[in-house]
């Protein structure tokens, strides 16, 4: 006979339940702040640490020609910068060309039989920055040796992808499709992660995502032409391989597996990919990762098919296939071991029945459909917007000042240049060199072209490298040709050169990305892990405090730890704190309305539209009109331009960007307040008790 439960036993159970609830609440709070902290630190530290100042290290270069001359030239190239190059002598021109085509070397020098001339072979499709680096390494020693130089690009980039970025954005989309759905499925539909069910689901998912990525990059945007079957096959294998490995990570780490996936696939995978920057300019550790991670394997396989006639694709496919097999075998082994230890273990529970924030769980079919459409929409938007914004940079109305000693001469020269380059540049005329230089330094114009005069027989091109490397390279190429056509020498001057620790001008972009990420990640994670903290009265001070702390953390990484930034603490700290708080407040509105699905509009506005519009990667004068218009209103461009102004332009123009942050923050506050007011009134209406009307009762005398 069971003993009756006493009041004391009930009180103990209640206390234990309360203690468990407190621990669970504390755990959710810790996770809500720790997750965005780790993500931000990981992304900013990883990208800045690897890519803030790329420099060649053991870049392989082949030399061929008469034995004695080849040895002499190889020695001269090596002596010019021994740490930068790894010079090897090959048998003949065909072998040198084949090595470049197979990407076994970054470039080659083929000496003529008399040793008086040479051809420098590069492959722009293997990386435009790598080709220019090869040229900068080999041309000066050849000139010093008195060798006449010709250049040949063995794999030029096609006109439909002049920057070679299509493969990079396709790779990013495919990798995202592989790892993103796992953490969602674990919370929303854990039954799909059973191995026997997951493998066919993943196979179908990989086919859908690969087809969507190819459709957007190819037929829709025109970033690639042809190779449909090969691109689809590579995409399918990439998504399947990443998904299988991510499943194995999920078995060990649960929802935190997304952090390990981000670390390997994005933080380490992107610098190791050889897509954005040459792998030979990254720290040596990334050279090892280049041969084993799926991100570089996917990118190099696509590049092989698109630009090199599939030369070298096999090795990269092997990396992906091995990854898929390791994930499959590893997951099967883990499942078997756990089943042996706990044969009666309960299946994982659904912890997030609705991804849309609904209080009621949808039917399984609806739940699965939403689970699939969520990451598929993210992949499609990322590939479409990032590719459309950056893959085909075209100069449009780039402002350039033309300077001459006489106003009429300056106007005539500007008019002539405008006729020959209609639409590309917007020319203005002036007679003051000082005013023109001030306009360049103030970023009112991209460059100033100073015509030769009696006092100065050379033309001069004045630029500001810190305002954007892509636009500086554009005007340098253009006006070098202009000077040659005019038959005058050209000298260049840089009124705002990039620092040695920011040789590509990307530090401002990574600072801005860190600020924006810290803001929206806080709102997204807090809104789902600790929803009681997302109410405006609580969240507003949290967002401000978070901005103050995380802005200091981002500066600490960029400055003392990585060495990409020197000084400017107070300015960058204040700007970053405002940017983070404003983005967090704005993002909280979508989180309140949509739940975890809010990640779609938040990241679309702040990153997928914001990064191309920022001018951090491609000049704002070289992107489509939509993104150029967004440059003036989105937080990401404001963050990049603010950081750039502080680092290189004495803070000129920061005020307008601070206003942008304030507007976004105020919009967030007003939106959150409106949501709370509406819901408060709705809830009061639902809880309003029905009015009871007292009706008088007639009294009757009892019947006698």
ChimeraX attribute file (.defattr): number of C-alpha atoms within 10 A of each C-alpha:
attribute: neighborCount
match mode: 1-to-1
recipient: residues
	/A:1	3
	/A:2	4
	/A:3	5
	/A:4	7
	/A:5	8
	/A:6	8
	/A:7	9
	/A:8	9
	/A:9	11
	/A:10	11
	/A:11	11
	/A:12	11
	/A:13	12
	/A:14	12
	/A:15	12
	/A:16	12
	/A:17	12
	/A:18	12
	/A:19	12
	/A:20	12
	/A:21	12
	/A:22	12
	/A:23	12
	/A:24	12
	/A:25	14
	/A:26	13
	/A:27	13
	/A:28	18
	/A:29	17
	/A:30	13
	/A:31	17
	/A:32	23
	/A:33	18
	/A:34	14
	/A:35	16
	/A:36	22
	/A:37	18
	/A:38	12
	/A:39	20
	/A:40	23
	/A:41	18
	/A:42	19
	/A:43	20
	/A:44	26
	/A:45	20
	/A:46	19
	/A:47	19
	/A:48	23
	/A:49	20
	/A:50	21
	/A:51	24
	/A:52	24
	/A:53	20
	/A:54	20
	/A:55	19
	/A:56	20
	/A:57	18
	/A:58	17
	/A:59	22
	/A:60	20
	/A:61	28
	/A:62	27
	/A:63	26
	/A:64	25
	/A:65	22
	/A:66	16
	/A:67	12
	/A:68	10
	/A:69	18
	/A:70	22
	/A:71	16
	/A:72	13
	/A:73	25
	/A:74	23
	/A:75	15
	/A:76	18
	/A:77	23
	/A:78	21
	/A:79	13
	/A:80	14
	/A:81	16
	/A:82	14
	/A:83	13
	/A:84	20
	/A:85	22
	/A:86	17
	/A:87	22
	/A:88	17
	/A:89	18
	/A:90	20
	/A:91	13
	/A:92	14
	/A:93	20
	/A:94	12
	/A:95	15
	/A:96	24
	/A:97	21
	/A:98	15
	/A:99	18
	/A:100	24
	/A:101	25
	/A:102	19
	/A:103	18
	/A:104	14
	/A:105	21
	/A:106	26
	/A:107	30
	/A:108	31
	/A:109	29
	/A:110	25
	/A:111	24
	/A:112	18
	/A:113	12
	/A:114	10
	/A:115	18
	/A:116	14
	/A:117	16
	/A:118	22
	/A:119	17
	/A:120	21
	/A:121	27
	/A:122	31
	/A:123	28
	/A:124	22
	/A:125	27
	/A:126	27
	/A:127	24
	/A:128	20
	/A:129	17
	/A:130	25
	/A:131	19
	/A:132	14
	/A:133	20
	/A:134	23
	/A:135	17
	/A:136	11
	/A:137	19
	/A:138	23
	/A:139	19
	/A:140	15
	/A:141	20
	/A:142	21
	/A:143	12
	/A:144	10
	/A:145	15
	/A:146	12
	/A:147	19
	/A:148	15
	/A:149	16
	/A:150	13
	/A:151	13
	/A:152	11
	/A:153	15
	/A:154	17
	/A:155	16
	/A:156	18
	/A:157	19
	/A:158	16
	/A:159	10
	/A:160	15
	/A:161	20
	/A:162	18
	/A:163	19
	/A:164	26
	/A:165	20
	/A:166	29
	/A:167	24
	/A:168	24
	/A:169	24
	/A:170	28
	/A:171	30
	/A:172	21
	/A:173	26
	/A:174	30
	/A:175	28
	/A:176	24
	/A:177	29
	/A:178	29
	/A:179	25
	/A:180	21
	/A:181	20
	/A:182	26
	/A:183	19
	/A:184	20
	/A:185	19
	/A:186	22
	/A:187	19
	/A:188	22
	/A:189	22
	/A:190	18
	/A:191	16
	/A:192	17
	/A:193	19
	/A:194	14
	/A:195	16
	/A:196	10
	/A:197	11
	/A:198	17
	/A:199	17
	/A:200	11
	/A:201	14
	/A:202	20
	/A:203	16
	/A:204	14
	/A:205	21
	/A:206	26
	/A:207	17
	/A:208	17
	/A:209	25
	/A:210	25
	/A:211	18
	/A:212	22
	/A:213	26
	/A:214	24
	/A:215	18
	/A:216	21
	/A:217	23
	/A:218	18
	/A:219	13
	/A:220	12
	/A:221	17
	/A:222	18
	/A:223	24
	/A:224	23
	/A:225	14
	/A:226	12
	/A:227	14
	/A:228	15
	/A:229	11
	/A:230	15
	/A:231	23
	/A:232	22
	/A:233	16
	/A:234	24
	/A:235	31
	/A:236	23
	/A:237	23
	/A:238	30
	/A:239	30
	/A:240	31
	/A:241	29
	/A:242	28
	/A:243	31
	/A:244	27
	/A:245	22
	/A:246	24
	/A:247	28
	/A:248	22
	/A:249	22
	/A:250	21
	/A:251	16
	/A:252	12
	/A:253	13
	/A:254	15
	/A:255	16
	/A:256	14
	/A:257	20
	/A:258	21
	/A:259	16
	/A:260	15
	/A:261	24
	/A:262	19
	/A:263	17
	/A:264	17
	/A:265	24
	/A:266	21
	/A:267	21
	/A:268	24
	/A:269	24
	/A:270	27
	/A:271	28
	/A:272	33
	/A:273	28
	/A:274	25
	/A:275	26
	/A:276	18
	/A:277	20
	/A:278	23
	/A:279	27
	/A:280	23
	/A:281	24
	/A:282	22
	/A:283	18
	/A:284	13
	/A:285	12
	/A:286	21
	/A:287	17
	/A:288	12
	/A:289	20
	/A:290	22
	/A:291	16
	/A:292	18
	/A:293	23
	/A:294	30
	/A:295	31
	/A:296	28
	/A:297	29
	/A:298	29
	/A:299	27
	/A:300	26
	/A:301	28
	/A:302	27
	/A:303	25
	/A:304	22
	/A:305	18
	/A:306	22
	/A:307	20
	/A:308	21
	/A:309	13
	/A:310	16
	/A:311	16
	/A:312	18
	/A:313	20
	/A:314	12
	/A:315	14
	/A:316	23
	/A:317	20
	/A:318	13
	/A:319	19
	/A:320	26
	/A:321	18
	/A:322	14
	/A:323	23
	/A:324	23
	/A:325	14
	/A:326	16
	/A:327	22
	/A:328	19
	/A:329	15
	/A:330	18
	/A:331	23
	/A:332	15
	/A:333	13
	/A:334	14
	/A:335	16
	/A:336	13
	/A:337	12
	/A:338	11
	/A:339	12
	/A:340	10
	/A:341	10
	/A:342	10
	/A:343	10
	/A:344	8
	/A:345	9
	/A:346	7
	/A:347	9
	/A:348	12
	/A:349	13
	/A:350	14
	/A:351	11
	/A:352	17
	/A:353	19
	/A:354	23
	/A:355	21
	/A:356	19
	/A:357	18
	/A:358	12
	/A:359	8
	/A:360	8
	/A:361	15
	/A:362	15
	/A:363	11
	/A:364	11
	/A:365	9
	/A:366	12
	/A:367	17
	/A:368	15
	/A:369	11
	/A:370	18
	/A:371	19
	/A:372	15
	/A:373	11
	/A:374	19
	/A:375	23
	/A:376	22
	/A:377	14
	/A:378	21
	/A:379	23
	/A:380	19
	/A:381	21
	/A:382	23
	/A:383	25
	/A:384	22
	/A:385	22
	/A:386	23
	/A:387	25
	/A:388	23
	/A:389	24
	/A:390	26
	/A:391	26
	/A:392	22
	/A:393	19
	/A:394	16
	/A:395	18
	/A:396	17
	/A:397	16
	/A:398	20
	/A:399	19
	/A:400	24
	/A:401	29
	/A:402	28
	/A:403	28
	/A:404	22
	/A:405	16
	/A:406	14
	/A:407	15
	/A:408	13
	/A:409	17
	/A:410	23
	/A:411	19
	/A:412	15
	/A:413	19
	/A:414	22
	/A:415	18
	/A:416	13
	/A:417	16
	/A:418	17
	/A:419	10
	/A:420	9
	/A:421	13
	/A:422	13
	/A:423	12
	/A:424	16
	/A:425	20
	/A:426	18
	/A:427	23
	/A:428	19
	/A:429	23
	/A:430	21
	/A:431	19
	/A:432	16
	/A:433	18
	/A:434	10
	/A:435	14
	/A:436	25
	/A:437	24
	/A:438	15
	/A:439	18
	/A:440	24
	/A:441	24
	/A:442	19
	/A:443	19
	/A:444	13
	/A:445	21
	/A:446	25
	/A:447	31
	/A:448	29
	/A:449	28
	/A:450	27
	/A:451	21
	/A:452	18
	/A:453	12
	/A:454	7
	/A:455	6
	/A:456	10
	/A:457	12
	/A:458	17
	/A:459	22
	/A:460	22
	/A:461	23
	/A:462	26
	/A:463	31
	/A:464	26
	/A:465	25
	/A:466	26
	/A:467	26
	/A:468	22
	/A:469	21
	/A:470	21
	/A:471	23
	/A:472	20
	/A:473	12
	/A:474	16
	/A:475	22
	/A:476	18
	/A:477	11
	/A:478	12
	/A:479	17
	/A:480	19
	/A:481	13
	/A:482	16
	/A:483	20
	/A:484	11
	/A:485	9
	/A:486	10
	/A:487	11
	/A:488	16
	/A:489	13
	/A:490	21
	/A:491	13
	/A:492	14
	/A:493	15
	/A:494	17
	/A:495	19
	/A:496	17
	/A:497	17
	/A:498	20
	/A:499	17
	/A:500	12
	/A:501	17
	/A:502	20
	/A:503	19
	/A:504	21
	/A:505	24
	/A:506	24
	/A:507	26
	/A:508	25
	/A:509	24
	/A:510	24
	/A:511	26
	/A:512	31
	/A:513	23
	/A:514	26
	/A:515	30
	/A:516	26
	/A:517	25
	/A:518	29
	/A:519	31
	/A:520	26
	/A:521	26
	/A:522	29
	/A:523	32
	/A:524	27
	/A:525	24
	/A:526	24
	/A:527	25
	/A:528	20
	/A:529	18
	/A:530	20
	/A:531	19
	/A:532	11
	/A:533	18
	/A:534	26
	/A:535	16
	/A:536	21
	/A:537	12
	/A:538	11
	/A:539	25
	/A:540	22
	/A:541	12
	/A:542	18
	/A:543	25
	/A:544	19
	/A:545	15
	/A:546	22
	/A:547	28
	/A:548	20
	/A:549	15
	/A:550	24
	/A:551	26
	/A:552	19
	/A:553	18
	/A:554	23
	/A:555	26
	/A:556	17
	/A:557	20
	/A:558	22
	/A:559	16
	/A:560	12
	/A:561	12
	/A:562	18
	/A:563	16
	/A:564	23
	/A:565	22
	/A:566	13
	/A:567	11
	/A:568	14
	/A:569	15
	/A:570	11
	/A:571	15
	/A:572	21
	/A:573	21
	/A:574	15
	/A:575	24
	/A:576	32
	/A:577	23
	/A:578	24
	/A:579	31
	/A:580	33
	/A:581	35
	/A:582	29
	/A:583	30
	/A:584	30
	/A:585	30
	/A:586	25
	/A:587	28
	/A:588	32
	/A:589	26
	/A:590	23
	/A:591	27
	/A:592	22
	/A:593	15
	/A:594	17
	/A:595	21
	/A:596	21
	/A:597	20
	/A:598	23
	/A:599	22
	/A:600	18
	/A:601	17
	/A:602	21
	/A:603	20
	/A:604	18
	/A:605	16
	/A:606	21
	/A:607	23
	/A:608	22
	/A:609	24
	/A:610	29
	/A:611	28
	/A:612	28
	/A:613	33
	/A:614	28
	/A:615	27
	/A:616	27
	/A:617	17
	/A:618	23
	/A:619	24
	/A:620	27
	/A:621	22
	/A:622	23
	/A:623	24
	/A:624	19
	/A:625	14
	/A:626	11
	/A:627	24
	/A:628	19
	/A:629	13
	/A:630	19
	/A:631	22
	/A:632	16
	/A:633	18
	/A:634	23
	/A:635	32
	/A:636	32
	/A:637	29
	/A:638	27
	/A:639	34
	/A:640	25
	/A:641	25
	/A:642	28
	/A:643	25
	/A:644	27
	/A:645	20
	/A:646	19
	/A:647	21
	/A:648	20
	/A:649	20
	/A:650	12
	/A:651	15
	/A:652	16
	/A:653	16
	/A:654	20
	/A:655	10
	/A:656	13
	/A:657	22
	/A:658	19
	/A:659	13
	/A:660	19
	/A:661	26
	/A:662	18
	/A:663	16
	/A:664	22
	/A:665	23
	/A:666	14
	/A:667	16
	/A:668	24
	/A:669	21
	/A:670	16
	/A:671	19
	/A:672	27
	/A:673	16
	/A:674	13
	/A:675	16
	/A:676	15
	/A:677	12
	/A:678	12
	/A:679	12
	/A:680	12
	/A:681	11
	/A:682	12
	/A:683	11
	/A:684	11
	/A:685	10
	/A:686	9
	/A:687	9
	/A:688	9
	/A:689	8
	/A:690	6
	/A:691	6
	/A:692	6
	/A:693	6
	/A:694	6
	/A:695	6
	/A:696	6
	/A:697	6
	/A:698	6
	/A:699	6
	/A:700	6
	/A:701	6
	/A:702	5
	/A:703	4
	/A:704	3
